[in-house]
Amino acid sequence: MSQWHSVCELEQILPATGVCALVKGQQIAIFRPHDDEQLYALSNIDPFSAASVLSRGLIAEHQHTLWVASPLKKQRFRLSDGVCLEDATRSVASYSVRVTAGQVEVCA
């Protein structure tokens, strides 16, 4: 059963960056592309290298869609659902994320 877990304050995630949170034993990358409350959450594990690095990836826009590029092999994962642009068979899990009273919460 999934439930909401508080991970940090929104102001602790700088705009245009990602952070990693450990939620129920899973590394989850949380991204804040802009200076607002819109957040995205994906698995932090790069499926091409099995390294925990996606939270350190570069947030980019391609064809009006937001992506994160892995810092290792540069594959891009769509922030909204984790689909890999270069190989849809190696996508990553996505998670619901919200801001409640200034606290970032992830559903896992």
KOLNULUM-638090 format. One line per 4 residues: number of its first residue (from 1); for each residue x, y, z of N, C-alpha, C, O. Coordinates in nm, 2 decimals. Atoms other than C-alpha are relative to their C-alpha. Last residue first. Layout:
! KOLNULUM-638090
NUM = X,Y,Z,X,Y,Z,X,Y,Z,X,Y,Z | ...
***
This chain:
! KOLNULUM-638090
108 = -0.07,0.12,0.03,0.58,0.53,-0.23,-0.06,-0.12,0.07,-0.01,-0.23,0.06 | 0.08,0.12,-0.03,0.41,0.86,-0.25,0.07,-0.12,-0.05,0.11,-0.14,-0.17 | -0.01,0.10,0.11,0.66,1.14,-0.22,-0.09,-0.11,0.04,-0.09,-0.16,0.15 | 0.04,0.14,-0.04,0.61,1.45,0.00,0.00,-0.08,-0.13,-0.04,-0.04,-0.24
104 = 0.01,0.09,0.11,0.79,1.79,-0.02,-0.04,-0.14,0.05,0.03,-0.19,0.14 | -0.07,0.13,-0.01,0.70,2.01,0.27,-0.01,-0.08,-0.12,-0.13,-0.10,-0.18 | -0.15,-0.02,0.01,0.61,2.38,0.23,0.08,-0.13,0.01,0.20,-0.12,-0.01 | -0.05,-0.09,-0.11,0.26,2.33,0.37,0.15,0.02,0.00,0.21,0.02,0.10
100 = 0.11,-0.02,-0.10,0.20,2.03,0.14,0.06,0.09,0.11,0.15,0.05,0.18 | -0.04,-0.09,-0.10,0.41,2.00,-0.18,-0.12,0.03,0.09,-0.22,0.08,0.05 | 0.08,-0.11,-0.02,0.35,1.70,-0.40,0.07,0.09,0.11,0.16,0.05,0.18 | -0.07,-0.09,-0.09,0.52,1.40,-0.56,-0.09,0.13,0.02,-0.15,0.17,-0.08
96 = 0.08,-0.12,-0.03,0.38,1.10,-0.73,0.07,0.08,0.10,0.13,0.03,0.20 | 0.07,0.00,-0.13,0.65,0.85,-0.83,-0.08,0.13,0.00,-0.04,0.23,-0.05 | 0.04,-0.14,-0.04,0.81,0.75,-1.16,-0.09,-0.01,0.12,-0.16,-0.11,0.14 | 0.13,-0.02,-0.07,0.99,0.42,-1.22,-0.02,0.15,0.03,0.08,0.22,0.06
92 = -0.01,0.01,-0.14,1.27,0.42,-1.48,-0.13,0.03,0.06,-0.22,0.09,0.00 | 0.06,-0.11,-0.07,1.27,0.34,-1.85,0.02,-0.02,0.15,0.05,-0.13,0.20 | -0.08,-0.02,-0.12,1.50,0.08,-2.01,-0.04,0.13,0.08,0.04,0.20,0.13 | -0.01,0.13,-0.08,1.27,-0.07,-2.27,0.08,0.02,0.13,0.07,-0.07,0.21
88 = 0.11,0.01,-0.09,1.19,0.28,-2.40,-0.01,-0.13,0.08,-0.08,-0.13,0.18 | 0.03,0.14,0.00,1.54,0.32,-2.54,-0.11,-0.02,0.10,-0.09,-0.03,0.22 | -0.08,0.08,0.09,1.67,0.66,-2.65,-0.03,-0.15,0.00,-0.01,-0.21,-0.10 | 0.01,-0.05,0.14,1.40,0.88,-2.50,0.07,-0.09,-0.10,0.02,-0.12,-0.21
84 = -0.13,-0.03,0.06,1.38,0.68,-2.18,-0.02,0.04,-0.14,-0.08,-0.04,-0.22 | -0.03,0.07,0.13,1.03,0.69,-2.02,0.14,0.05,-0.05,0.17,0.17,-0.05 | -0.12,0.09,-0.01,1.04,0.80,-1.65,0.04,-0.07,-0.13,0.13,-0.14,-0.13 | 0.03,0.15,-0.01,0.68,0.93,-1.64,0.12,-0.09,0.00,0.10,-0.21,0.01
80 = 0.14,0.03,-0.03,0.67,1.31,-1.61,-0.03,-0.14,0.02,-0.13,-0.18,0.10 | 0.03,-0.02,-0.14,1.04,1.37,-1.59,-0.14,-0.04,0.04,-0.17,-0.08,0.15 | 0.11,-0.10,-0.01,1.11,1.21,-1.93,-0.04,0.01,0.15,-0.07,-0.09,0.22 | 0.12,0.06,-0.05,1.44,1.02,-1.91,-0.10,0.11,0.02,-0.07,0.21,0.08
76 = 0.09,-0.09,-0.06,1.74,1.11,-2.13,-0.13,-0.07,0.05,-0.18,-0.16,-0.02 | 0.13,0.04,0.04,2.04,0.89,-2.19,-0.10,0.10,0.07,-0.07,0.14,0.19 | 0.08,-0.11,0.06,2.36,1.09,-2.12,-0.14,-0.04,-0.06,-0.20,0.03,-0.13 | 0.01,0.04,0.14,2.58,0.79,-2.04,-0.09,0.09,-0.08,-0.10,0.07,-0.20
72 = -0.10,0.10,0.04,2.71,0.90,-1.70,-0.01,-0.03,-0.15,0.09,0.00,-0.22 | -0.14,-0.06,0.01,2.54,1.23,-1.60,0.10,-0.10,-0.05,0.21,-0.06,-0.08 | -0.09,0.07,-0.09,2.20,1.09,-1.70,0.14,0.06,-0.01,0.19,0.08,-0.12 | -0.11,0.07,0.07,2.00,1.35,-1.88,0.09,-0.06,0.10,0.14,0.01,0.19
68 = -0.13,-0.01,-0.08,1.68,1.46,-1.71,0.09,-0.09,-0.08,0.06,-0.20,-0.12 | -0.07,0.13,-0.01,1.38,1.54,-1.93,0.12,0.02,0.09,0.16,0.14,0.12 | -0.11,0.00,-0.09,1.11,1.81,-1.96,0.06,-0.14,0.02,-0.01,-0.23,0.03 | 0.01,0.10,-0.10,0.89,1.82,-2.27,0.12,0.01,0.09,0.23,0.02,0.04
64 = 0.10,-0.05,-0.10,0.83,2.11,-2.51,-0.02,-0.10,0.12,-0.13,-0.09,0.18 | 0.13,0.00,0.06,1.02,1.93,-2.79,-0.11,0.03,0.10,-0.21,-0.04,0.11 | -0.01,0.05,0.14,1.32,1.87,-2.57,-0.14,-0.01,-0.05,-0.22,-0.09,0.00 | 0.12,0.00,0.07,1.37,2.06,-2.24,0.02,-0.04,-0.14,0.11,0.01,-0.21
60 = 0.00,-0.06,0.14,1.66,1.98,-2.02,-0.14,0.00,-0.05,-0.22,-0.09,-0.01 | 0.14,-0.01,0.04,1.74,1.89,-1.65,0.00,0.08,-0.13,0.06,0.19,-0.14 | 0.03,-0.13,0.05,2.10,1.78,-1.62,-0.15,0.00,-0.04,-0.19,-0.08,-0.12 | 0.00,-0.02,0.15,2.16,1.47,-1.41,-0.04,0.15,-0.03,-0.09,0.22,0.05
56 = -0.11,-0.09,0.04,2.27,1.47,-1.04,0.00,0.03,-0.15,0.08,0.10,-0.20 | 0.03,-0.12,-0.07,1.94,1.31,-0.92,0.10,0.11,-0.04,0.08,0.23,-0.02 | 0.10,-0.09,0.08,1.99,1.05,-1.19,-0.03,0.13,0.07,-0.05,0.23,0.00 | -0.05,-0.13,0.05,2.31,0.91,-1.03,-0.10,0.10,-0.06,-0.07,0.21,-0.09
52 = 0.10,-0.09,-0.06,2.26,0.59,-0.83,0.04,0.15,-0.03,0.10,0.21,0.05 | -0.05,-0.09,-0.10,2.45,0.36,-1.06,-0.11,0.10,0.05,-0.20,0.13,-0.03 | 0.04,0.05,-0.13,2.30,0.06,-1.24,0.06,0.09,0.11,0.07,0.04,0.23 | -0.13,0.02,-0.08,2.49,0.17,-1.55,-0.02,-0.06,0.14,0.07,-0.10,0.20
48 = -0.10,0.04,0.09,2.21,0.16,-1.82,0.13,-0.03,0.08,0.21,-0.11,0.03 | 0.01,0.14,0.04,1.92,0.15,-1.57,0.11,-0.04,-0.10,0.13,-0.16,-0.12 | -0.01,-0.01,0.14,2.03,0.48,-1.40,0.00,-0.15,-0.05,0.09,-0.23,-0.01 | -0.09,0.10,0.05,1.90,0.44,-1.04,0.00,0.01,-0.16,-0.10,-0.01,-0.22
44 = -0.13,-0.06,0.02,1.75,0.75,-0.89,0.10,-0.09,-0.07,0.21,-0.05,-0.10 | -0.10,0.08,-0.06,1.40,0.63,-0.95,0.13,0.07,-0.02,0.16,0.12,-0.13 | -0.04,0.12,0.08,1.19,0.92,-1.06,0.09,-0.08,0.09,0.15,-0.03,0.19 | -0.08,0.10,-0.07,1.01,1.22,-0.89,0.02,-0.13,-0.08,-0.08,-0.19,-0.13
40 = 0.01,0.13,0.07,0.89,1.54,-1.05,0.08,-0.10,0.09,0.18,-0.06,0.15 | -0.11,0.10,-0.02,0.82,1.87,-0.89,-0.03,-0.12,-0.07,-0.14,-0.15,-0.11 | 0.01,0.12,0.09,0.61,2.18,-0.97,0.12,-0.09,0.02,0.24,-0.04,-0.01 | 0.02,0.12,-0.08,0.61,2.41,-0.66,-0.01,-0.13,-0.09,-0.04,-0.23,-0.04
36 = 0.14,0.01,-0.05,0.77,2.71,-0.83,-0.01,-0.13,0.07,0.09,-0.19,0.11 | 0.01,-0.06,-0.13,1.12,2.84,-0.93,-0.15,0.00,0.05,-0.21,0.11,0.07 | 0.02,-0.15,-0.01,1.16,2.60,-1.21,-0.02,0.05,0.14,-0.01,-0.03,0.23 | -0.05,-0.07,0.12,1.29,2.24,-1.29,-0.01,0.16,0.01,0.08,0.22,-0.05
32 = 0.07,-0.12,0.00,1.25,2.10,-0.94,0.05,0.09,-0.11,0.15,0.16,-0.10 | -0.04,-0.11,0.08,1.35,1.74,-0.95,-0.09,0.12,0.01,-0.21,0.10,0.01 | 0.11,-0.10,0.00,1.32,1.46,-0.69,0.06,0.12,-0.08,0.16,0.18,-0.04 | -0.05,-0.13,0.05,1.54,1.15,-0.74,-0.12,0.10,-0.01,-0.22,0.07,-0.08
28 = 0.09,-0.07,0.09,1.41,0.85,-0.54,0.06,0.14,-0.03,0.10,0.22,0.07 | -0.06,-0.13,0.03,1.65,0.60,-0.38,-0.09,0.06,-0.10,-0.11,0.01,-0.21 | -0.02,-0.03,0.14,1.43,0.32,-0.24,0.06,0.14,-0.02,0.02,0.23,0.05 | -0.11,0.08,0.06,1.45,0.18,0.11,0.03,0.02,-0.14,0.12,-0.05,-0.20
24 = 0.03,0.14,-0.02,1.11,0.31,0.22,0.10,-0.09,-0.07,0.07,-0.19,-0.14 | 0.14,0.02,-0.05,1.20,0.65,0.09,-0.03,-0.15,0.00,-0.03,-0.21,-0.11 | 0.02,0.14,-0.03,1.57,0.75,0.06,-0.14,-0.01,0.06,-0.17,0.03,0.17 | 0.06,0.04,-0.13,1.58,1.09,-0.10,-0.01,-0.15,0.01,-0.05,-0.22,-0.08
20 = 0.03,0.14,-0.02,1.80,1.22,-0.38,-0.05,-0.02,0.14,0.00,0.04,0.24 | -0.06,0.05,-0.12,1.81,1.58,-0.50,-0.05,-0.15,0.01,-0.14,-0.19,-0.06 | 0.07,0.11,-0.05,1.75,1.75,-0.84,0.07,-0.04,0.13,0.19,-0.01,0.16 | -0.08,0.10,-0.06,1.83,2.09,-0.97,-0.09,-0.12,0.04,-0.21,-0.12,0.04
16 = -0.09,0.06,0.10,1.69,2.36,-1.19,0.09,-0.10,0.05,0.19,-0.13,-0.01 | 0.05,0.01,0.13,1.54,2.55,-0.89,0.10,-0.05,-0.10,0.22,-0.02,-0.09 | -0.02,-0.12,0.08,1.71,2.47,-0.56,-0.06,-0.02,-0.14,-0.06,-0.13,-0.19 | -0.03,0.04,0.14,1.56,2.20,-0.35,0.01,0.12,-0.08,-0.09,0.19,-0.11
12 = -0.13,0.07,0.00,1.59,2.29,0.02,0.04,-0.06,-0.14,0.15,-0.11,-0.16 | -0.11,-0.09,0.02,1.32,2.55,-0.03,0.14,-0.07,0.01,0.24,0.00,-0.03 | -0.01,-0.04,0.14,1.06,2.27,-0.08,0.13,0.09,-0.02,0.20,0.08,-0.12 | 0.07,-0.13,0.03,1.13,2.14,0.27,0.02,0.03,-0.14,0.13,0.01,-0.20
8 = -0.08,-0.12,-0.03,1.24,1.77,0.29,-0.09,0.13,-0.02,-0.21,0.11,-0.06 | -0.14,0.02,0.02,1.13,1.41,0.26,0.08,0.12,0.03,0.20,0.11,0.07 | -0.06,-0.13,0.00,0.77,1.38,0.39,0.15,-0.02,-0.02,0.21,-0.10,0.06 | -0.11,-0.01,-0.09,0.63,1.04,0.30,0.06,0.14,-0.02,0.10,0.18,-0.13
4 = -0.09,-0.12,0.01,0.29,0.99,0.14,0.10,0.00,0.11,0.07,-0.02,0.22 | 0.03,-0.11,-0.09,0.15,0.63,0.13,0.09,0.12,-0.02,0.20,0.10,-0.08 | -0.08,-0.13,0.01,0.14,0.34,-0.10,-0.05,0.10,0.10,-0.17,0.11,0.13 | 0.08,-0.12,0.00,0.00,0.00,0.00,0.09,0.13,0.00,0.18,0.14,0.08
***
